[in-house]
Amino acid sequence: MSDGTPSTAPTESERLAADLLPSRMDELALAGRTENSKLNELWAAAFALPKWYFVGQGNFPLVRPAAVVVDKRPFVMAFTAKGRAHEYALAKNILPIVGKPSILSFPVKSAIRHIVGLQSAGIFGVMFDEHRGGWCIPIERLPGMFEHFKVGAPGSEGVDPKA
């Protein structure tokens, strides 16, 4: 039942802008630098997300997630929201499709499989939300972390994935 006010779905621009608002994960990433217990919450929240996002580089069909070198090691750049990936692509001028970013998204389990496959190409790790506090993990640890922190696993107890 409606109150007579037309409801309008948010536009793509509004959804992308909403992704840029400070989040609980941003707080956890910053707090995790001094409190290990916050890192556990952070990883549980990251693995509870429905998808991870990546900035695509290259031309279709050979689009691949963008990577950067941090401390002499290559990291794939991952994002917790589409708007954050979009913001990063614009800031770094990664615009392969006529001035528009190519944003890739994968369900978390699929993203992990894809990222693990990049290890053979020399990628060392994955960096999340680098321009918003950032946190990272070596690829070799990613599958074990997922098994520990995925929804329903011991590491996810007491974590609200919507928080």
C-alpha positions as a Markdown table, in Angstrom:
| # | Residue | x | y | z |
|---|---|---|---|---|
| 1 | Met | 0.0 | 0.0 | 0.0 |
| 2 | Ser | 1.3 | 3.5 | -0.9 |
| 3 | Asp | 0.9 | 6.8 | 0.9 |
| 4 | Gly | 0.4 | 8.5 | -2.4 |
| 5 | Thr | 4.1 | 9.6 | -2.7 |
| 6 | Pro | 5.7 | 8.1 | -5.8 |
| 7 | Ser | 8.7 | 6.0 | -4.9 |
| 8 | Thr | 11.8 | 6.4 | -7.0 |
| 9 | Ala | 14.6 | 4.0 | -7.0 |
| 10 | Pro | 18.0 | 5.6 | -6.5 |
| 11 | Thr | 20.0 | 6.4 | -9.6 |
| 12 | Glu | 23.3 | 4.8 | -10.4 |
| 13 | Ser | 25.1 | 8.0 | -9.4 |
| 14 | Glu | 23.2 | 8.0 | -6.1 |
| 15 | Arg | 24.1 | 4.3 | -5.4 |
| 16 | Leu | 27.8 | 5.0 | -6.3 |
| 17 | Ala | 27.8 | 8.0 | -4.0 |
| 18 | Ala | 26.3 | 6.0 | -1.1 |
| 19 | Asp | 29.1 | 3.5 | -1.4 |
| 20 | Leu | 31.6 | 6.3 | -0.5 |
| 21 | Leu | 30.1 | 7.1 | 2.8 |
| 22 | Pro | 32.2 | 6.0 | 5.8 |
| 23 | Ser | 31.4 | 2.4 | 6.8 |
| 24 | Arg | 32.0 | 0.1 | 9.7 |
| 25 | Met | 34.6 | -1.7 | 7.6 |
| 26 | Asp | 36.6 | 1.6 | 7.3 |
| 27 | Glu | 36.5 | 2.0 | 11.1 |
| 28 | Leu | 37.6 | -1.6 | 11.6 |
| 29 | Ala | 40.5 | -1.2 | 9.1 |
| 30 | Leu | 41.8 | 1.8 | 11.0 |
| 31 | Ala | 41.2 | 0.2 | 14.4 |
| 32 | Gly | 42.9 | -3.0 | 13.3 |
| 33 | Arg | 46.2 | -1.3 | 13.0 |
| 34 | Thr | 46.4 | -1.3 | 16.8 |
| 35 | Glu | 43.9 | -3.9 | 17.9 |
| 36 | Asn | 44.1 | -7.4 | 16.5 |
| 37 | Ser | 40.5 | -8.3 | 17.6 |
| 38 | Lys | 39.3 | -5.6 | 15.2 |
| 39 | Leu | 41.0 | -7.4 | 12.3 |
| 40 | Asn | 39.0 | -10.5 | 13.0 |
| 41 | Glu | 35.8 | -8.4 | 12.8 |
| 42 | Leu | 37.1 | -6.8 | 9.6 |
| 43 | Trp | 37.8 | -10.1 | 7.8 |
| 44 | Ala | 34.5 | -11.6 | 9.0 |
| 45 | Ala | 32.7 | -8.6 | 7.5 |
| 46 | Ala | 34.7 | -8.7 | 4.3 |
| 47 | Phe | 34.0 | -12.4 | 3.8 |
| 48 | Ala | 30.3 | -11.8 | 4.6 |
| 49 | Leu | 29.9 | -9.4 | 1.7 |
| 50 | Pro | 27.8 | -10.7 | -1.2 |
| 51 | Lys | 30.5 | -9.5 | -3.8 |
| 52 | Trp | 33.9 | -8.0 | -4.1 |
| 53 | Tyr | 34.6 | -5.4 | -6.8 |
| 54 | Phe | 37.6 | -4.8 | -9.0 |
| 55 | Val | 38.6 | -2.1 | -11.5 |
| 56 | Gly | 39.0 | -3.8 | -14.9 |
| 57 | Gln | 42.1 | -3.1 | -17.0 |
| 58 | Gly | 42.6 | -4.1 | -20.6 |
| 59 | Asn | 40.2 | -4.6 | -23.5 |
| 60 | Phe | 37.4 | -7.1 | -23.7 |
| 61 | Pro | 37.6 | -10.1 | -23.6 |
| 62 | Leu | 41.0 | -9.8 | -21.8 |
| 63 | Val | 39.8 | -7.6 | -19.0 |
| 64 | Arg | 41.7 | -8.3 | -15.7 |
| 65 | Pro | 41.6 | -6.7 | -12.3 |
| 66 | Ala | 43.9 | -3.8 | -11.8 |
| 67 | Ala | 47.1 | -4.4 | -9.7 |
| 68 | Val | 49.6 | -2.1 | -8.1 |
| 69 | Val | 53.0 | -2.6 | -6.6 |
| 70 | Val | 53.2 | -2.0 | -2.8 |
| 71 | Asp | 56.5 | -2.5 | -1.0 |
| 72 | Lys | 57.9 | -4.1 | -4.2 |
| 73 | Arg | 55.1 | -6.7 | -4.4 |
| 74 | Pro | 52.2 | -6.8 | -6.8 |
| 75 | Phe | 48.7 | -6.6 | -5.3 |
| 76 | Val | 45.3 | -6.9 | -6.9 |
| 77 | Met | 43.1 | -4.0 | -5.9 |
| 78 | Ala | 39.8 | -5.1 | -4.5 |
| 79 | Phe | 36.9 | -3.0 | -3.2 |
| 80 | Thr | 34.0 | -3.6 | -0.8 |
| 81 | Ala | 31.5 | -1.6 | -2.9 |
| 82 | Lys | 31.1 | -0.7 | -6.5 |
| 83 | Gly | 31.2 | 3.0 | -5.8 |
| 84 | Arg | 34.6 | 2.6 | -4.2 |
| 85 | Ala | 36.0 | 0.8 | -7.2 |
| 86 | His | 34.5 | 3.5 | -9.5 |
| 87 | Glu | 36.1 | 6.2 | -7.4 |
| 88 | Tyr | 39.5 | 4.5 | -7.5 |
| 89 | Ala | 39.3 | 4.0 | -11.3 |
| 90 | Leu | 38.4 | 7.7 | -11.8 |
| 91 | Ala | 41.2 | 8.8 | -9.5 |
| 92 | Lys | 43.8 | 6.6 | -11.3 |
| 93 | Asn | 42.4 | 7.4 | -14.8 |
| 94 | Ile | 41.7 | 3.7 | -15.5 |
| 95 | Leu | 39.0 | 4.3 | -18.1 |
| 96 | Pro | 39.1 | 1.6 | -20.8 |
| 97 | Ile | 35.5 | 2.0 | -22.0 |
| 98 | Val | 35.1 | 5.4 | -23.7 |
| 99 | Gly | 36.0 | 7.4 | -20.6 |
| 100 | Lys | 34.1 | 5.1 | -18.2 |
| 101 | Pro | 35.5 | 2.6 | -15.7 |
| 102 | Ser | 35.1 | -1.1 | -16.2 |
| 103 | Ile | 34.0 | -2.5 | -12.9 |
| 104 | Leu | 34.2 | -6.3 | -12.3 |
| 105 | Ser | 32.3 | -8.0 | -9.6 |
| 106 | Phe | 32.3 | -11.5 | -8.3 |
| 107 | Pro | 30.6 | -13.3 | -5.5 |
| 108 | Val | 33.2 | -13.6 | -2.8 |
| 109 | Lys | 33.9 | -17.4 | -3.2 |
| 110 | Ser | 34.4 | -16.9 | -7.0 |
| 111 | Ala | 36.5 | -13.8 | -6.4 |
| 112 | Ile | 38.8 | -15.8 | -4.2 |
| 113 | Arg | 39.2 | -18.6 | -6.8 |
| 114 | His | 40.0 | -15.9 | -9.4 |
| 115 | Ile | 42.5 | -14.1 | -7.2 |
| 116 | Val | 44.3 | -17.4 | -6.2 |
| 117 | Gly | 44.7 | -18.1 | -9.9 |
| 118 | Leu | 46.6 | -14.8 | -10.3 |
| 119 | Gln | 49.3 | -16.0 | -8.0 |
| 120 | Ser | 50.8 | -18.0 | -10.9 |
| 121 | Ala | 51.0 | -14.6 | -12.8 |
| 122 | Gly | 53.2 | -13.2 | -10.0 |
| 123 | Ile | 50.5 | -11.4 | -7.9 |
| 124 | Phe | 51.5 | -11.5 | -4.2 |
| 125 | Gly | 48.3 | -10.4 | -2.5 |
| 126 | Val | 45.1 | -8.5 | -2.5 |
| 127 | Met | 44.6 | -5.0 | -1.2 |
| 128 | Phe | 41.1 | -3.8 | -0.1 |
| 129 | Asp | 39.9 | -0.2 | -0.3 |
| 130 | Glu | 43.4 | 1.0 | -0.5 |
| 131 | His | 42.5 | 4.7 | -0.7 |
| 132 | Arg | 40.1 | 4.5 | 2.3 |
| 133 | Gly | 42.3 | 3.0 | 5.0 |
| 134 | Gly | 43.1 | -0.2 | 3.2 |
| 135 | Trp | 44.1 | -3.6 | 4.4 |
| 136 | Cys | 45.7 | -6.5 | 2.6 |
| 137 | Ile | 46.5 | -10.2 | 2.7 |
| 138 | Pro | 48.9 | -12.5 | 0.8 |
| 139 | Ile | 47.1 | -14.6 | -1.7 |
| 140 | Glu | 48.4 | -17.8 | -0.2 |
| 141 | Arg | 46.5 | -17.1 | 3.1 |
| 142 | Leu | 43.2 | -16.1 | 1.4 |
| 143 | Pro | 41.6 | -19.6 | 1.1 |
| 144 | Gly | 42.3 | -20.5 | 4.7 |
| 145 | Met | 41.0 | -17.1 | 5.9 |
| 146 | Phe | 37.9 | -17.6 | 3.9 |
| 147 | Glu | 37.2 | -21.0 | 5.5 |
| 148 | His | 37.7 | -19.5 | 9.0 |
| 149 | Phe | 35.7 | -16.3 | 8.5 |
| 150 | Lys | 33.0 | -17.2 | 6.0 |
| 151 | Val | 29.4 | -16.9 | 7.2 |
| 152 | Gly | 28.6 | -19.8 | 9.5 |
| 153 | Ala | 32.3 | -20.6 | 10.3 |
| 154 | Pro | 33.8 | -20.1 | 13.7 |
| 155 | Gly | 35.4 | -16.8 | 12.8 |
| 156 | Ser | 32.1 | -15.2 | 11.8 |
| 157 | Glu | 30.3 | -15.7 | 15.1 |
| 158 | Gly | 28.9 | -12.5 | 16.5 |
| 159 | Val | 29.5 | -10.5 | 13.3 |
| 160 | Asp | 26.6 | -8.8 | 11.6 |
| 161 | Pro | 27.4 | -8.7 | 7.9 |
| 162 | Lys | 25.0 | -5.8 | 7.4 |
| 163 | Ala | 26.7 | -3.6 | 10.1 |
